[in-house]
Structures are given as C-alpha cells and as structure tokens.
C-alpha cells in the first residue's frame, strides 16, 4: 500500500506544476492577444499594463 500511495502524491505535485506552467503560458498568450485587441484603447492607459492583465486574471 505504501508503494501504491507514494506515486499519487508525486504525480499530483507534477500535475500541479504542469498546470501552473500551462496557466502561466496561457496567461502570457491571452495577454498578448488582449493587448493586440485592446491596443487602440489601451494606448491611453498603457502606463500600467501589468495591473490591467492582473485584474483580467482574476
């Protein structure tokens, strides 16, 4: 049972890390797309793009 119960926790850790990396990648791509779409209106408030993307992430 110990051998069988040990891998799941490791797999969960790996899955969590992979999910986190995927989310980060997706967020970066989404941010790029978002910037491209809202570029015109974002020019006026381009001072803080990080804050805008952060609010979008929530």
mmCIF file as Biopython writes it, N, C-alpha, C and O atoms, coordinates in Angstrom:
data_model
#
loop_
_atom_site.group_PDB
_atom_site.id
_atom_site.type_symbol
_atom_site.label_atom_id
_atom_site.label_alt_id
_atom_site.label_comp_id
_atom_site.label_asym_id
_atom_site.label_entity_id
_atom_site.label_seq_id
_atom_site.pdbx_PDB_ins_code
_atom_site.Cartn_x
_atom_site.Cartn_y
_atom_site.Cartn_z
_atom_site.occupancy
_atom_site.B_iso_or_equiv
_atom_site.auth_seq_id
_atom_site.auth_asym_id
_atom_site.pdbx_PDB_model_num
ATOM 1   N N  . UNK A ? 1  ? 0.831   -1.210 0.000   1.0 0.0 1  A 1 
ATOM 2   C CA . UNK A ? 1  ? 0.000   0.000  0.000   1.0 0.0 1  A 1 
ATOM 3   C C  . UNK A ? 1  ? 0.867   1.262  0.000   1.0 0.0 1  A 1 
ATOM 4   O O  . UNK A ? 1  ? 0.537   2.242  -0.668  1.0 0.0 1  A 1 
ATOM 5   N N  . UNK A ? 2  ? 1.967   1.237  0.744   1.0 0.0 2  A 1 
ATOM 6   C CA . UNK A ? 2  ? 2.823   2.428  0.799   1.0 0.0 2  A 1 
ATOM 7   C C  . UNK A ? 2  ? 3.370   2.760  -0.586  1.0 0.0 2  A 1 
ATOM 8   O O  . UNK A ? 2  ? 3.396   3.922  -0.993  1.0 0.0 2  A 1 
ATOM 9   N N  . UNK A ? 3  ? 3.808   1.719  -1.309  1.0 0.0 3  A 1 
ATOM 10  C CA . UNK A ? 3  ? 4.374   1.953  -2.644  1.0 0.0 3  A 1 
ATOM 11  C C  . UNK A ? 3  ? 3.289   2.515  -3.567  1.0 0.0 3  A 1 
ATOM 12  O O  . UNK A ? 3  ? 3.554   3.386  -4.395  1.0 0.0 3  A 1 
ATOM 13  N N  . UNK A ? 4  ? 2.056   1.998  -3.410  1.0 0.0 4  A 1 
ATOM 14  C CA . UNK A ? 4  ? 0.964   2.451  -4.269  1.0 0.0 4  A 1 
ATOM 15  C C  . UNK A ? 4  ? 0.497   3.853  -3.907  1.0 0.0 4  A 1 
ATOM 16  O O  . UNK A ? 4  ? 0.016   4.593  -4.765  1.0 0.0 4  A 1 
ATOM 17  N N  . UNK A ? 5  ? 0.638   4.220  -2.634  1.0 0.0 5  A 1 
ATOM 18  C CA . UNK A ? 5  ? 0.146   5.534  -2.202  1.0 0.0 5  A 1 
ATOM 19  C C  . UNK A ? 5  ? 1.203   6.624  -2.375  1.0 0.0 5  A 1 
ATOM 20  O O  . UNK A ? 5  ? 0.880   7.811  -2.319  1.0 0.0 5  A 1 
ATOM 21  N N  . UNK A ? 6  ? 2.456   6.235  -2.584  1.0 0.0 6  A 1 
ATOM 22  C CA . UNK A ? 6  ? 3.522   7.226  -2.724  1.0 0.0 6  A 1 
ATOM 23  C C  . UNK A ? 6  ? 3.472   7.944  -4.079  1.0 0.0 6  A 1 
ATOM 24  O O  . UNK A ? 6  ? 3.526   9.174  -4.109  1.0 0.0 6  A 1 
ATOM 25  N N  . UNK A ? 7  ? 3.372   7.218  -5.199  1.0 0.0 7  A 1 
ATOM 26  C CA . UNK A ? 7  ? 3.372   7.865  -6.518  1.0 0.0 7  A 1 
ATOM 27  C C  . UNK A ? 7  ? 2.274   8.916  -6.706  1.0 0.0 7  A 1 
ATOM 28  O O  . UNK A ? 7  ? 2.558   9.986  -7.246  1.0 0.0 7  A 1 
ATOM 29  N N  . UNK A ? 8  ? 1.009   8.650  -6.275  1.0 0.0 8  A 1 
ATOM 30  C CA . UNK A ? 8  ? -0.043  9.653  -6.475  1.0 0.0 8  A 1 
ATOM 31  C C  . UNK A ? 8  ? 0.333   11.047 -5.993  1.0 0.0 8  A 1 
ATOM 32  O O  . UNK A ? 8  ? 0.078   12.037 -6.679  1.0 0.0 8  A 1 
ATOM 33  N N  . UNK A ? 9  ? 0.944   11.125 -4.804  1.0 0.0 9  A 1 
ATOM 34  C CA . UNK A ? 9  ? 1.317   12.443 -4.277  1.0 0.0 9  A 1 
ATOM 35  C C  . UNK A ? 9  ? 2.340   13.103 -5.203  1.0 0.0 9  A 1 
ATOM 36  O O  . UNK A ? 9  ? 2.260   14.299 -5.482  1.0 0.0 9  A 1 
ATOM 37  N N  . UNK A ? 10 ? 3.307   12.300 -5.675  1.0 0.0 10 A 1 
ATOM 38  C CA . UNK A ? 10 ? 4.312   12.830 -6.598  1.0 0.0 10 A 1 
ATOM 39  C C  . UNK A ? 10 ? 3.668   13.253 -7.904  1.0 0.0 10 A 1 
ATOM 40  O O  . UNK A ? 10 ? 3.988   14.303 -8.461  1.0 0.0 10 A 1 
ATOM 41  N N  . UNK A ? 11 ? 2.750   12.413 -8.389  1.0 0.0 11 A 1 
ATOM 42  C CA . UNK A ? 11 ? 2.060   12.730 -9.643  1.0 0.0 11 A 1 
ATOM 43  C C  . UNK A ? 11 ? 1.246   14.017 -9.482  1.0 0.0 11 A 1 
ATOM 44  O O  . UNK A ? 11 ? 1.194   14.858 -10.379 1.0 0.0 11 A 1 
ATOM 45  N N  . UNK A ? 12 ? 0.612   14.144 -8.308  1.0 0.0 12 A 1 
ATOM 46  C CA . UNK A ? 12 ? -0.186  15.340 -8.046  1.0 0.0 12 A 1 
ATOM 47  C C  . UNK A ? 12 ? 0.702   16.575 -8.083  1.0 0.0 12 A 1 
ATOM 48  O O  . UNK A ? 12 ? 0.335   17.614 -8.631  1.0 0.0 12 A 1 
ATOM 49  N N  . UNK A ? 13 ? 1.900   16.430 -7.475  1.0 0.0 13 A 1 
ATOM 50  C CA . UNK A ? 13 ? 2.837   17.556 -7.459  1.0 0.0 13 A 1 
ATOM 51  C C  . UNK A ? 13 ? 3.214   17.938 -8.880  1.0 0.0 13 A 1 
ATOM 52  O O  . UNK A ? 13 ? 3.219   19.114 -9.242  1.0 0.0 13 A 1 
ATOM 53  N N  . UNK A ? 14 ? 3.535   16.909 -9.692  1.0 0.0 14 A 1 
ATOM 54  C CA . UNK A ? 14 ? 3.938   17.154 -11.084 1.0 0.0 14 A 1 
ATOM 55  C C  . UNK A ? 14 ? 2.779   17.786 -11.855 1.0 0.0 14 A 1 
ATOM 56  O O  . UNK A ? 14 ? 2.961   18.733 -12.620 1.0 0.0 14 A 1 
ATOM 57  N N  . UNK A ? 15 ? 1.573   17.231 -11.630 1.0 0.0 15 A 1 
ATOM 58  C CA . UNK A ? 15 ? 0.400   17.750 -12.330 1.0 0.0 15 A 1 
ATOM 59  C C  . UNK A ? 15 ? 0.155   19.206 -11.952 1.0 0.0 15 A 1 
ATOM 60  O O  . UNK A ? 15 ? -0.159  20.041 -12.801 1.0 0.0 15 A 1 
ATOM 61  N N  . UNK A ? 16 ? 0.305   19.494 -10.658 1.0 0.0 16 A 1 
ATOM 62  C CA . UNK A ? 16 ? 0.116   20.874 -10.190 1.0 0.0 16 A 1 
ATOM 63  C C  . UNK A ? 16 ? 1.114   21.801 -10.868 1.0 0.0 16 A 1 
ATOM 64  O O  . UNK A ? 16 ? 0.756   22.877 -11.346 1.0 0.0 16 A 1 
ATOM 65  N N  . UNK A ? 17 ? 2.374   21.367 -10.902 1.0 0.0 17 A 1 
ATOM 66  C CA . UNK A ? 17 ? 3.421   22.183 -11.526 1.0 0.0 17 A 1 
ATOM 67  C C  . UNK A ? 17 ? 3.120   22.392 -13.001 1.0 0.0 17 A 1 
ATOM 68  O O  . UNK A ? 17 ? 3.255   23.498 -13.524 1.0 0.0 17 A 1 
ATOM 69  N N  . UNK A ? 18 ? 2.707   21.304 -13.672 1.0 0.0 18 A 1 
ATOM 70  C CA . UNK A ? 18 ? 2.400   21.388 -15.102 1.0 0.0 18 A 1 
ATOM 71  C C  . UNK A ? 18 ? 1.230   22.342 -15.334 1.0 0.0 18 A 1 
ATOM 72  O O  . UNK A ? 18 ? 1.244   23.156 -16.257 1.0 0.0 18 A 1 
ATOM 73  N N  . UNK A ? 19 ? 0.215   22.221 -14.471 1.0 0.0 19 A 1 
ATOM 74  C CA . UNK A ? 19 ? -0.957  23.087 -14.600 1.0 0.0 19 A 1 
ATOM 75  C C  . UNK A ? 19 ? -0.561  24.546 -14.408 1.0 0.0 19 A 1 
ATOM 76  O O  . UNK A ? 19 ? -1.022  25.438 -15.120 1.0 0.0 19 A 1 
ATOM 77  N N  . UNK A ? 20 ? 0.312   24.759 -13.414 1.0 0.0 20 A 1 
ATOM 78  C CA . UNK A ? 20 ? 0.759   26.123 -13.132 1.0 0.0 20 A 1 
ATOM 79  C C  . UNK A ? 20 ? 1.503   26.683 -14.344 1.0 0.0 20 A 1 
ATOM 80  O O  . UNK A ? 20 ? 1.277   27.822 -14.752 1.0 0.0 20 A 1 
ATOM 81  N N  . UNK A ? 21 ? 2.391   25.870 -14.912 1.0 0.0 21 A 1 
ATOM 82  C CA . UNK A ? 21 ? 3.170   26.307 -16.076 1.0 0.0 21 A 1 
ATOM 83  C C  . UNK A ? 21 ? 2.245   26.585 -17.253 1.0 0.0 21 A 1 
ATOM 84  O O  . UNK A ? 21 ? 2.411   27.566 -17.978 1.0 0.0 21 A 1 
ATOM 85  N N  . UNK A ? 22 ? 1.252   25.686 -17.429 1.0 0.0 22 A 1 
ATOM 86  C CA . UNK A ? 22 ? 0.311   25.856 -18.534 1.0 0.0 22 A 1 
ATOM 87  C C  . UNK A ? 22 ? -0.478  27.145 -18.350 1.0 0.0 22 A 1 
ATOM 88  O O  . UNK A ? 22 ? -0.690  27.904 -19.295 1.0 0.0 22 A 1 
ATOM 89  N N  . UNK A ? 23 ? -0.912  27.380 -17.095 1.0 0.0 23 A 1 
ATOM 90  C CA . UNK A ? 23 ? -1.682  28.588 -16.805 1.0 0.0 23 A 1 
ATOM 91  C C  . UNK A ? 23 ? -0.839  29.824 -17.111 1.0 0.0 23 A 1 
ATOM 92  O O  . UNK A ? 23 ? -1.326  30.799 -17.683 1.0 0.0 23 A 1 
ATOM 93  N N  . UNK A ? 24 ? 0.444   29.763 -16.715 1.0 0.0 24 A 1 
ATOM 94  C CA . UNK A ? 24 ? 1.334   30.898 -16.940 1.0 0.0 24 A 1 
ATOM 95  C C  . UNK A ? 24 ? 1.472   31.154 -18.441 1.0 0.0 24 A 1 
ATOM 96  O O  . UNK A ? 24 ? 1.402   32.295 -18.898 1.0 0.0 24 A 1 
ATOM 97  N N  . UNK A ? 25 ? 1.670   30.070 -19.200 1.0 0.0 25 A 1 
ATOM 98  C CA . UNK A ? 25 ? 1.823   30.188 -20.650 1.0 0.0 25 A 1 
ATOM 99  C C  . UNK A ? 25 ? 0.547   30.763 -21.250 1.0 0.0 25 A 1 
ATOM 100 O O  . UNK A ? 25 ? 0.590   31.682 -22.068 1.0 0.0 25 A 1 
ATOM 101 N N  . UNK A ? 26 ? -0.599  30.205 -20.828 1.0 0.0 26 A 1 
ATOM 102 C CA . UNK A ? 26 ? -1.884  30.649 -21.363 1.0 0.0 26 A 1 
ATOM 103 C C  . UNK A ? 26 ? -2.102  32.126 -21.055 1.0 0.0 26 A 1 
ATOM 104 O O  . UNK A ? 26 ? -2.564  32.891 -21.902 1.0 0.0 26 A 1 
ATOM 105 N N  . UNK A ? 27 ? -1.762  32.512 -19.830 1.0 0.0 27 A 1 
ATOM 106 C CA . UNK A ? 27 ? -1.944  33.905 -19.424 1.0 0.0 27 A 1 
ATOM 107 C C  . UNK A ? 27 ? -1.099  34.818 -20.303 1.0 0.0 27 A 1 
ATOM 108 O O  . UNK A ? 27 ? -1.537  35.894 -20.709 1.0 0.0 27 A 1 
ATOM 109 N N  . UNK A ? 28 ? 0.139   34.360 -20.593 1.0 0.0 28 A 1 
ATOM 110 C CA . UNK A ? 28 ? 1.030   35.171 -21.425 1.0 0.0 28 A 1 
ATOM 111 C C  . UNK A ? 28 ? 0.422   35.324 -22.825 1.0 0.0 28 A 1 
ATOM 112 O O  . UNK A ? 28 ? 0.400   36.420 -23.385 1.0 0.0 28 A 1 
ATOM 113 N N  . UNK A ? 29 ? -0.075  34.199 -23.386 1.0 0.0 29 A 1 
ATOM 114 C CA . UNK A ? 29 ? -0.675  34.243 -24.721 1.0 0.0 29 A 1 
ATOM 115 C C  . UNK A ? 29 ? -1.935  35.098 -24.705 1.0 0.0 29 A 1 
ATOM 116 O O  . UNK A ? 29 ? -2.147  35.922 -25.595 1.0 0.0 29 A 1 
ATOM 117 N N  . UNK A ? 30 ? -2.771  34.897 -23.689 1.0 0.0 30 A 1 
ATOM 118 C CA . UNK A ? 30 ? -4.008  35.664 -23.569 1.0 0.0 30 A 1 
ATOM 119 C C  . UNK A ? 30 ? -3.688  37.151 -23.452 1.0 0.0 30 A 1 
ATOM 120 O O  . UNK A ? 30 ? -4.358  37.988 -24.056 1.0 0.0 30 A 1 
ATOM 121 N N  . UNK A ? 31 ? -2.658  37.470 -22.669 1.0 0.0 31 A 1 
ATOM 122 C CA . UNK A ? 31 ? -2.251  38.863 -22.506 1.0 0.0 31 A 1 
ATOM 123 C C  . UNK A ? 31 ? -1.823  39.465 -23.828 1.0 0.0 31 A 1 
ATOM 124 O O  . UNK A ? 31 ? -2.142  40.614 -24.134 1.0 0.0 31 A 1 
ATOM 125 N N  . UNK A ? 32 ? -1.091  38.671 -24.616 1.0 0.0 32 A 1 
ATOM 126 C CA . UNK A ? 32 ? -0.635  39.159 -25.920 1.0 0.0 32 A 1 
ATOM 127 C C  . UNK A ? 32 ? -1.843  39.452 -26.806 1.0 0.0 32 A 1 
ATOM 128 O O  . UNK A ? 32 ? -1.918  40.492 -27.460 1.0 0.0 32 A 1 
ATOM 129 N N  . UNK A ? 33 ? -2.794  38.502 -26.813 1.0 0.0 33 A 1 
ATOM 130 C CA . UNK A ? 33 ? -3.990  38.655 -27.633 1.0 0.0 33 A 1 
ATOM 131 C C  . UNK A ? 33 ? -4.797  39.857 -27.152 1.0 0.0 33 A 1 
ATOM 132 O O  . UNK A ? 33 ? -5.274  40.668 -27.946 1.0 0.0 33 A 1 
ATOM 133 N N  . UNK A ? 34 ? -4.937  39.950 -25.833 1.0 0.0 34 A 1 
ATOM 134 C CA . UNK A ? 34 ? -5.692  41.043 -25.226 1.0 0.0 34 A 1 
ATOM 135 C C  . UNK A ? 34 ? -5.081  42.387 -25.619 1.0 0.0 34 A 1 
ATOM 136 O O  . UNK A ? 34 ? -5.788  43.327 -25.982 1.0 0.0 34 A 1 
ATOM 137 N N  . UNK A ? 35 ? -3.747  42.453 -25.538 1.0 0.0 35 A 1 
ATOM 138 C CA . UNK A ? 35 ? -3.051  43.691 -25.891 1.0 0.0 35 A 1 
ATOM 139 C C  . UNK A ? 35 ? -3.303  44.028 -27.353 1.0 0.0 35 A 1 
ATOM 140 O O  . UNK A ? 35 ? -3.510  45.190 -27.703 1.0 0.0 35 A 1 
ATOM 141 N N  . UNK A ? 36 ? -3.285  42.997 -28.211 1.0 0.0 36 A 1 
ATOM 142 C CA . UNK A ? 36 ? -3.485  43.222 -29.641 1.0 0.0 36 A 1 
ATOM 143 C C  . UNK A ? 36 ? -4.893  43.745 -29.909 1.0 0.0 36 A 1 
ATOM 144 O O  . UNK A ? 36 ? -5.089  44.636 -30.735 1.0 0.0 36 A 1 
ATOM 145 N N  . UNK A ? 37 ? -5.877  43.173 -29.194 1.0 0.0 37 A 1 
ATOM 146 C CA . UNK A ? 37 ? -7.275  43.574 -29.412 1.0 0.0 37 A 1 
ATOM 147 C C  . UNK A ? 37 ? -7.542  44.972 -28.858 1.0 0.0 37 A 1 
ATOM 148 O O  . UNK A ? 37 ? -8.168  45.803 -29.516 1.0 0.0 37 A 1 
ATOM 149 N N  . UNK A ? 38 ? -7.060  45.220 -27.639 1.0 0.0 38 A 1 
ATOM 150 C CA . UNK A ? 38 ? -7.379  46.479 -26.965 1.0 0.0 38 A 1 
ATOM 151 C C  . UNK A ? 38 ? -6.279  47.523 -27.163 1.0 0.0 38 A 1 
ATOM 152 O O  . UNK A ? 38 ? -6.252  48.549 -26.484 1.0 0.0 38 A 1 
ATOM 153 N N  . UNK A ? 39 ? -5.370  47.242 -28.109 1.0 0.0 39 A 1 
ATOM 154 C CA . UNK A ? 39 ? -4.218  48.116 -28.307 1.0 0.0 39 A 1 
ATOM 155 C C  . UNK A ? 39 ? -4.631  49.584 -28.440 1.0 0.0 39 A 1 
ATOM 156 O O  . UNK A ? 39 ? -4.057  50.453 -27.785 1.0 0.0 39 A 1 
ATOM 157 N N  . UNK A ? 40 ? -5.610  49.854 -29.272 1.0 0.0 40 A 1 
ATOM 158 C CA . UNK A ? 40 ? -6.017  51.234 -29.543 1.0 0.0 40 A 1 
ATOM 159 C C  . UNK A ? 40 ? -6.469  51.941 -28.268 1.0 0.0 40 A 1 
ATOM 160 O O  . UNK A ? 40 ? -6.010  53.043 -27.967 1.0 0.0 40 A 1 
ATOM 161 N N  . UNK A ? 41 ? -7.367  51.307 -27.522 1.0 0.0 41 A 1 
ATOM 162 C CA . UNK A ? 41 ? -7.887  51.951 -26.309 1.0 0.0 41 A 1 
ATOM 163 C C  . UNK A ? 41 ? -6.883  51.857 -25.165 1.0 0.0 41 A 1 
ATOM 164 O O  . UNK A ? 41 ? -6.906  52.670 -24.241 1.0 0.0 41 A 1 
ATOM 165 N N  . UNK A ? 42 ? -5.993  50.849 -25.233 1.0 0.0 42 A 1 
ATOM 166 C CA . UNK A ? 42 ? -5.012  50.665 -24.159 1.0 0.0 42 A 1 
ATOM 167 C C  . UNK A ? 42 ? -3.919  51.723 -24.227 1.0 0.0 42 A 1 
ATOM 168 O O  . UNK A ? 42 ? -3.260  52.001 -23.225 1.0 0.0 42 A 1 
ATOM 169 N N  . UNK A ? 43 ? -3.724  52.312 -25.400 1.0 0.0 43 A 1 
ATOM 170 C CA . UNK A ? 43 ? -2.673  53.321 -25.556 1.0 0.0 43 A 1 
ATOM 171 C C  . UNK A ? 43 ? -2.857  54.451 -24.548 1.0 0.0 43 A 1 
ATOM 172 O O  . UNK A ? 43 ? -1.877  54.995 -24.039 1.0 0.0 43 A 1 
ATOM 173 N N  . UNK A ? 44 ? -4.102  54.803 -24.260 1.0 0.0 44 A 1 
ATOM 174 C CA . UNK A ? 44 ? -4.367  55.906 -23.333 1.0 0.0 44 A 1 
ATOM 175 C C  . UNK A ? 44 ? -3.972  55.533 -21.906 1.0 0.0 44 A 1 
ATOM 176 O O  . UNK A ? 44 ? -3.506  56.379 -21.143 1.0 0.0 44 A 1 
ATOM 177 N N  . UNK A ? 45 ? -4.161  54.253 -21.548 1.0 0.0 45 A 1 
ATOM 178 C CA . UNK A ? 45 ? -3.830  53.828 -20.180 1.0 0.0 45 A 1 
ATOM 179 C C  . UNK A ? 45 ? -2.780  52.720 -20.197 1.0 0.0 45 A 1 
ATOM 180 O O  . UNK A ? 45 ? -2.867  51.769 -19.420 1.0 0.0 45 A 1 
ATOM 181 N N  . UNK A ? 46 ? -1.788  52.841 -21.079 1.0 0.0 46 A 1 
ATOM 182 C CA . UNK A ? 46 ? -0.729  51.830 -21.207 1.0 0.0 46 A 1 
ATOM 183 C C  . UNK A ? 46 ? 0.323   51.997 -20.117 1.0 0.0 46 A 1 
ATOM 184 O O  . UNK A ? 46 ? 1.337   51.298 -20.117 1.0 0.0 46 A 1 
ATOM 185 N N  . UNK A ? 47 ? 0.087   52.918 -19.191 1.0 0.0 47 A 1 
ATOM 186 C CA . UNK A ? 47 ? 1.067   53.170 -18.134 1.0 0.0 47 A 1 
ATOM 187 C C  . UNK A ? 47 ? 1.215   51.944 -17.237 1.0 0.0 47 A 1 
ATOM 188 O O  . UNK A ? 47 ? 2.311   51.656 -16.757 1.0 0.0 47 A 1 
ATOM 189 N N  . UNK A ? 48 ? 0.104   51.209 -17.005 1.0 0.0 48 A 1 
ATOM 190 C CA . UNK A ? 48 ? 0.157   50.048 -16.113 1.0 0.0 48 A 1 
ATOM 191 C C  . UNK A ? 48 ? -0.518  48.835 -16.745 1.0 0.0 48 A 1 
ATOM 192 O O  . UNK A ? 48 ? -1.609  48.449 -16.325 1.0 0.0 48 A 1 
ATOM 193 N N  . UNK A ? 49 ? 0.119   48.227 -17.753 1.0 0.0 49 A 1 
ATOM 194 C CA . UNK A ? 49 ? -0.459  47.038 -18.400 1.0 0.0 49 A 1 
ATOM 195 C C  . UNK A ? 49 ? -0.494  45.838 -17.461 1.0 0.0 49 A 1 
ATOM 196 O O  . UNK A ? 49 ? -1.367  44.978 -17.584 1.0 0.0 49 A 1 
ATOM 197 N N  . UNK A ? 50 ? 0.451   45.774 -16.522 1.0 0.0 50 A 1 
ATOM 198 C CA . UNK A ? 50 ? 0.505   44.660 -15.575 1.0 0.0 50 A 1 
ATOM 199 C C  . UNK A ? 50 ? -0.749  44.652 -14.700 1.0 0.0 50 A 1 
ATOM 200 O O  . UNK A ? 50 ? -1.323  43.594 -14.441 1.0 0.0 50 A 1 
ATOM 201 N N  . UNK A ? 51 ? -1.168  45.827 -14.249 1.0 0.0 51 A 1 
ATOM 202 C CA . UNK A ? 51 ? -2.351  45.916 -13.399 1.0 0.0 51 A 1 
ATOM 203 C C  . UNK A ? 51 ? -3.585  45.475 -14.181 1.0 0.0 51 A 1 
ATOM 204 O O  . UNK A ? 51 ? -4.451  44.783 -13.645 1.0 0.0 51 A 1 
ATOM 205 N N  . UNK A ? 52 ? -3.663  45.875 -15.447 1.0 0.0 52 A 1 
ATOM 206 C CA . UNK A ? 52 ? -4.813  45.511 -16.277 1.0 0.0 52 A 1 
ATOM 207 C C  . UNK A ? 52 ? -4.868  44.002 -16.448 1.0 0.0 52 A 1 
ATOM 208 O O  . UNK A ? 52 ? -5.921  43.395 -16.254 1.0 0.0 52 A 1 
ATOM 209 N N  . UNK A ? 53 ? -3.732  43.384 -16.812 1.0 0.0 53 A 1 
ATOM 210 C CA . UNK A ? 53 ? -3.697  41.934 -17.018 1.0 0.0 53 A 1 
ATOM 211 C C  . UNK A ? 53 ? -3.942  41.210 -15.699 1.0 0.0 53 A 1 
ATOM 212 O O  . UNK A ? 53 ? -4.547  40.138 -15.684 1.0 0.0 53 A 1 
ATOM 213 N N  . UNK A ? 54 ? -3.476  41.790 -14.590 1.0 0.0 54 A 1 
ATOM 214 C CA . UNK A ? 54 ? -3.695  41.172 -13.292 1.0 0.0 54 A 1 
ATOM 215 C C  . UNK A ? 54 ? -5.174  41.129 -12.953 1.0 0.0 54 A 1 
ATOM 216 O O  . UNK A ? 54 ? -5.670  40.124 -12.443 1.0 0.0 54 A 1 
ATOM 217 N N  . UNK A ? 55 ? -5.884  42.223 -13.236 1.0 0.0 55 A 1 
ATOM 218 C CA . UNK A ? 55 ? -7.320  42.256 -12.992 1.0 0.0 55 A 1 
ATOM 219 C C  . UNK A ? 55 ? -8.026  41.259 -13.900 1.0 0.0 55 A 1 
ATOM 220 O O  . UNK A ? 55 ? -9.008  40.634 -13.501 1.0 0.0 55 A 1 
ATOM 221 N N  . UNK A ? 56 ? -7.521  41.111 -15.125 1.0 0.0 56 A 1 
ATOM 222 C CA . UNK A ? 56 ? -8.119  40.186 -16.082 1.0 0.0 56 A 1 
ATOM 223 C C  . UNK A ? 56 ? -7.952  38.755 -15.583 1.0 0.0 56 A 1 
ATOM 224 O O  . UNK A ? 56 ? -8.852  37.928 -15.731 1.0 0.0 56 A 1 
ATOM 225 N N  . UNK A ? 57 ? -6.787  38.466 -14.988 1.0 0.0 57 A 1 
ATOM 226 C CA . UNK A ? 57 ? -6.511  37.127 -14.487 1.0 0.0 57 A 1 
ATOM 227 C C  . UNK A ? 57 ? -7.467  36.711 -13.389 1.0 0.0 57 A 1 
ATOM 228 O O  . UNK A ? 57 ? -7.811  35.534 -13.276 1.0 0.0 57 A 1 
ATOM 229 N N  . UNK A ? 58 ? -7.902  37.668 -12.577 1.0 0.0 58 A 1 
ATOM 230 C CA . UNK A ? 58 ? -8.851  37.357 -11.505 1.0 0.0 58 A 1 
ATOM 231 C C  . UNK A ? 58 ? -10.193 37.038 -12.111 1.0 0.0 58 A 1 
ATOM 232 O O  . UNK A ? 58 ? -11.144 36.747 -11.386 1.0 0.0 58 A 1 
#
